[in-house]
C-alpha cells in the first residue's frame, strides 16, 4: 500500500486517490522487540498541527553533519505526489538545502501512478532532476527504462553511515544504488476505539488467538469488531502480508514477493485460512463483506472513531498514516489507540513502505540533493514538523514532536534489517498495484467468499505468473 499525510491513498503503490490530507533478513528477536515498542505508537502522516504533534516552523537549529558543494546559479526540480501539509513540510527541507548550497529548488506536484507521470515528462524532454518514488518496483522500472541515474559516492557514503543495510538494499537495482529512502511508514498496526474496548472489558491482543478473543469480546458487547476498507484492494493486501510474514516467515515472504514460489504454495493456503477466521465472519465486519467492499480507506478509519460509544466498528488494521482520518475530537493515545499487528507465528510482523529519492538528471546539483536527503540533517527538519517517519537511524529520537511519534520512530530503527517491504509494492503493477485487477481484485473476491481458498490461490498464481512472466 502507501499513503501520505495529504493524499491518503497509494503512495506505497499506485492506489486510487481517496482523500486529502509501506527487506530483507530475518524477522526474529529484533522484530519482536520492534513490535512491542509499537504499542501506543502513531505517526507518519499528520495533516494538521494537532494530529501531527504540532509544527513550530523553526528549522534554524538544524545540525550540520553533511558536506555539500556550493551550487550558486544551479536550478533543480523535485517531483513527488505529496500535497498539503506534507508538501509544505518537505519544501522546508528543500529550503534549507537552498540556504546551504545557493541552489534554487522547485517542487513539481506529480500525479499517481507517478511512474506514468515521469514517463510523460521524459517523453517531453523535461524530466525533473529528482523524483520521489514509492515502490521498489517503480525504481526498477525507472532503471530498466534508462531514466534513473546511479547515486554518486557522496550519497552512498551518507547511506552507509545513516541507514541499515536493509534500507540501503531496497534502493538498489542489480546491486547498484539508485534510491535514497527518505520517508518510511509502518503498516503493522491496528487502531482501536478505546472507549469501546473499556466498555467491553477488552484488552490489546498480542497474538492472533488473542485478537480473535478480543473481537468476540467486543462483539458480545454489541459493537462490530472490524472495519475494513475493502473498496481499495491494497488494504486487503496489507492484511494478507502481515499474516503471511508472521506465519510463513521472512524467507518465504521474500520468495513469494519475487514469485520464486507459487501462490498455490501451502504457506499461502495457511495464510488465507487464517484470514478467513476474520473475513469469514460477516457479523464481525462493519456492513459485512458487501459493506466493506463499498468502504474506502478514509471511511474505514473514520467510522471506528465516530458514533460515540456505538461506532460502526471498534478496530481497523491500518498503517501509522491512518491518524489523518481520525476526527480531531478523538485524542490520539487516549481516545484513539493503536497496537502492533498481532503475531500469527513466533514473531509479530514488521511490514514497511517508503518513498525514495531517485535521480533522473545526473548533475552536481542533483547528486548533492540526493546526498542531502540521505543525511540526518534533512530528515531532522521534517521530523520536528510532525507527520513524518524516517528510516535514517541517526535522526535524534527527540526530534519527533510527541511521545507516540517517538515510539514508532524508535520501533522502526530498532527493527534494523528485521522488517520487510510491502509485498504488493514489490510486485509488477499489473499484479500488485492496479484497481480491479490482479491481487487487489482477487482478494476482494476472497473477502466475499473466504471459503474458496483453493480457487483464490489458483487465480492468484495465474495472475502472478502472467505479470512476472515466469
N, C-alpha and C positions, 0 to 999 in steps of 0.2 A: 504494500500500500504506500501511502506517502503522507501528505498533509502539510499545511503551512498554517501559520497563525492567521493569515489573512485569506487563504483560499480554501481552507478545509476541504480538501479533496485529494487529488492524487499527485502528490509530488514525490512519492517514493515510487510511483509508477503511474503511467498515464491513465488516470481515472477521471471520471466525469466531474466537472466543477459543480459543487452543490451548495456552496455558501461562501460568504465573505469572511472575514477576519482576516522507518524503515528507512562469517567469516570463517572465520576459519577456526580450526583447532577444537580441542575437547571441552565440552561444557560440563566440567566436573566440579571440584570443590569450589573454585572461584566463582563459578556461575551460581552456586547455591548461596555463597556469601553475597553476591550481587543481588540476587533475587530477594534475599532477606532485607537488604538495605533499601529496597524499593518501597517498603511499607510506608504508607502515608506520603509517598512521593508524588511529584506532579511535574509539570513544566514544559517544555519545548515549544509552546506556541501561543503565548498570550496575545490577545488582540486589544487589550486596554491596559492602562496603568494599574488598575485594580487587580485584574486577573493575572497579570504577568509579574506582579510584585512591585510595580511602580517603576518609573523611569525618571531619573533626575536630569537626564540630558547632559550630564557632566562627564566628558571624556578627556578632560585636560590632565588627569592624574594617571595617564597610561604609562606603563613601564616601557623601557627602550631596550629590548632584548634581541632585536634583529637589525642587521645592517642592510640598508637599502641605498641604491645609487641615486644621484641627482638626475632628475628627469625633466628639467625645465623645458617647456615647449612641446612636451610629449602629450598626445591626446589618446585616451583609451576608452573603449566601450565594454561594459559588462552586461550580459543578458541573463535574466532569471525570471521565473514566473511569479516571484514574490510581489505582493502589493500591500497596501495599508501599512499597519504598524511594522510589519516585518520588513517591508521595503525601506521605510523611513529609518529604521534602526541600522539596516545594512548600509545605507547611504552614509551614516555617521562613521562607519568603519572605513568607507572609501574616502571620506573627507580627511580622516587622519592620515591615510596614505598620501593624499594630495599635499597635506601640510608637511609631511616628512620628505617628499621627493620633488615637489614642484610640478608634478604631472596634473593633468586635468582628466577626470574620470566621469563618464556619462553612464548612468544606469539606463538600460534598454528593457522595458517591460516585454516579456515574451508570453506566448500562449502555449497551452498544453495540447497535444504532446509536444514538448519543447524540441525534440529531435526533428520533428517536421518543420517547426518554425526555423530552426537553424538551417535545415536543408534549403529552405526558400531564400534565406539570406546568403548562403554560399552560392546558390544558383544565380542570384542577382549580383554577385561580386562584392557584397558588402557584409561579410560576416563580422560579428563582434569579436573583439580581441580575446575575451574570456567569456565562457558560458558556465552557468551553474547547472550541472546535470544530476538528476535524481536517481539514476539507476546504473549499476554496473553494466547492464546490457546496453544502455544508451552510450556509455563511454566506449564500449567495444564497437558499437555501430559507428561512432564518430571516427574511431581509429581505422576501422575497416574501409570506410569511405575516403580515407585520406584527409579528413578535416582536422583531426586533433593533432597537436604537436607535443612532442615529448617534453617533460619537465627538465629544466636545467639543474646544474649541480647545486646551486644555492637553495632552490626549493626542495630538492631531495635531501639536503643537509637538514633543513628545518623539519621535514617529515621524520627523519631518523631520530632527531632529538626530542620530538614532541608527540609522536604517535606510536601506539603499539603496532607490532608487526601486522596484526590482522587488518587494522585500518589502512596501513600502507599497501597491503596486498590487494585489497579490493579496488584500489585506484590504479592497479596495473593491468596491462593487456599484453599477453605473451611475455610476461616477465619484465616489461618496461614501464616506468612510471608516467602516468598521464593525468591522474586525478588527485587533487587535494581535498579531502573530505572536511569541509569547513563546518558543516552543520549535521547534527545527528538527531535521531528520535528513538524512543523506547516504545516498543509495540507489545510488550508482555505485561500488560496491566489490565485490571478490571476495576472500573469505577462503581461506587455504590452510594445509595441514599442512606446516610447514617441514621436518620430518624426511623426509617422503615426497619433497619436492622435492630435498632434498640427496641422498637415496639414488638418485634417478633422474637427477641431474645437470641438473635443470630450473631455469629462471630465470624471474623475473617478466616477463610479456609486457607490451608497450606498445601493440601493435596487434592487431587481430583475427587476422590471419595468424599473428602470434606466439603468440596464445592457442591456436590450432589446433595449432601445432607443439609447444607446451608440453604440451597434452593428449595428443598422440601419444607424446611422450617419457615422460610419466607412465604411460600405458597400457602401453608397451613394458617398463616396469619391473615390471609386474604389479599395478598399482593402478588402479582405475577412476577416471577423471579427475573427473567431476562428480557432485555431489549436488544434487538438485532436489526441493524441497518442493511437488510438483505437486498434492497433495491440497487445497491452498489456492490458488485461481486467481490471487490477487493476486501471488504470486511469479512467475508467468509473465508478467503484465503488466509487471512490473519488468524482466524480460529484454527484452521487446519494446521498452519505452520507451527503454532505454539504447541498444539497437541502432538504433532509429529516429531518435533525436535526433542521434546521431553520424553516421549515414549520410545521412539526408534533410536534416538541418539544422534550426535553430531556427524558421525561418519556416514550413516545412512542419509541424513539430511543433505549433506554435500553431494552424495551420489545422485539422489533424486533431483536436486537442483540442476545438475548437469545432464540429467537424463541418462546417467550411466547405469541405473537400474530402472525397470519399467514401473509404471503406475499400477500394474497388476501384481506387484510385489506384495507378499503377505504383510509387510510393515504398513503399507497403505491401507490394506483391509483393516488392520488393527486400529489405525487412527480414525478411519471412517466409522468403525464400530463404536469407538469411544465417543466421537462427536454425536452419534445417534442417541446416546444416552441423554443428551440435552435436546438436540434438534428433533428427536422422535417423540417429544412430549409437547404437543401443541399448546397445552394449558400452561406450560412453563414459559411460553414466548408471547410477548405482547402482540395481540392481534393474530396469534397463530402464525403458521408459515405464510399464508396469503397476506396477512397484515405486515409481516416482516419484509416480504418481498416488495411492498409498496412504501417502505420506510427508508428514507435516505439517511446518510450518516449523521448529519447535524440533528435531525429529529430523533434519531435513536438515542442520542445523548440527552437532549433536552427533555424528553418525556420521562426520563428517570428522575429528573430534578424539578419537575413541576407537578402540581396537583396536591400539594400539601403532604399529609401522611398517607395519601392514597394515590400515588403516581401510577402511571400505566405499567411501570416495571421498577424493579429495585436495583438492577445491575446492568452494566453494559461493558463488554470487552472492547477496549479502545486504547490507543496509544496516548502518550503524555499530552499530545496536541488537543485532546478532547476537551480540555479546560475552556477553550474559547466558546464552546457551545453550552457551558454550564451557566445558568442565569446568575447575574450579579448578586441577586438576593441570597444565593446559596454560597456560604463562605467555604472556600477550599480548605480542607484539613479539619473542618468542624462539621459542616452540613454535608459537603460532598467529599467523600474519602476514596482512597484507592489502595488496592493490594496487588501484589505480584500475581501474574497468571499462575494458578496452582500447578504443582508438579504432578505430571501423569506417570512419569517414570521415577528414576532415582533422584533426578535434579529438576528444578524448575527451569523453564526455557528463558533464554535471553535473546530475543529477536529484535534486530535493529534496522534502521533505514538511515538515509542521509543524502546530502547534496554535496557534490564535488565540483571544485573549480577546475575547468579544462581549458587549455589554451588552444585557440583556433588560428590566431595570427601571431606567429612567433616573432618576438622582438625583445629588446632590452626591457621595455616597459611592461609587457605582458608577463615576462618571466619574473620581474620584480613584484608584480601584483600577486602572482601565484605564491611567491616566497612570503609576502606579507600575510596572505590568508592562511598560510601554514604556521604562522607564528602565534605564540600565546598573546602577544600584544593586541593583535587584531581580534581574536576571539574574546579577550577580556572586555573589550569595549562593548560588544553586543551582549555578553553575559551580564554585565552590570545593568543593562537596559531591560532585562527580563524577556521571557518568552522565547528562550533560546537554549540549546544544549550543544556543547562542543565535545568532540572526541579527543581534543587536544589535552593531553594529560598534565601539561604544565600551566594550565589556566588555574589560578588560585580558587579553591572552592568557595572562599569567602567573597569572591566577586559576584556570585549569584545572589540575587537580592532578597531571598527569603529561605526559610528552613526547608520547605518542600522542594524547592528547586535545587538547593544544595544537596539534598539527599539523593535525588535522581541523578544529578551530575556525578556525585561520588560513586553511585552504583555502576554507572557506565564505565568510569575509569577503573574501578576495582575489578570489573569483569575482564580487563585486559584483552586477551585474544579469545576469551571464552564466551563468545557470542556468535550469532550467525546473522547474516544479512537476509532481509526479506526474500524468500524463495521466489515468489512470483515476479519480483523486480529483477531477478537474475535470469528469468526465462525470456525467450523471444516474445515480443509484444503480442504477436498473434495468439499465443497461448496464455500468457500471464498478465496481459495488460489491456485487453480490448473489451469494452462493454458488449454484452450479449453474445460473446464468443468464448471459446477455449475454456480454461479453468473456471473463470468467473461464472459463465453460463451453466456449466456442469454442476458446480457446487450450489448454484441457485436451484437447479432441478433436484439436487440431493436434499436440500432443505425441505422441499415439498414432499419428497418421497425417500426418507432416510432408510427405508428397508431395502432399497435396491443398491446394495453395496457392490456386488459383482458387476452390475450394469454400469454403475458410476465409474468403477475402475477401468472397465473396457473403454468407455468414452474418453476418459482422461488420457489413457495410453494412446488411443488413436489420434487425438488432437495433438498430444505432445510429440509423437513420432513425426507428424506432418510438420510441426513448427520447428523442431530441432533438426529435421532432415536425417534422422537416424532411426 
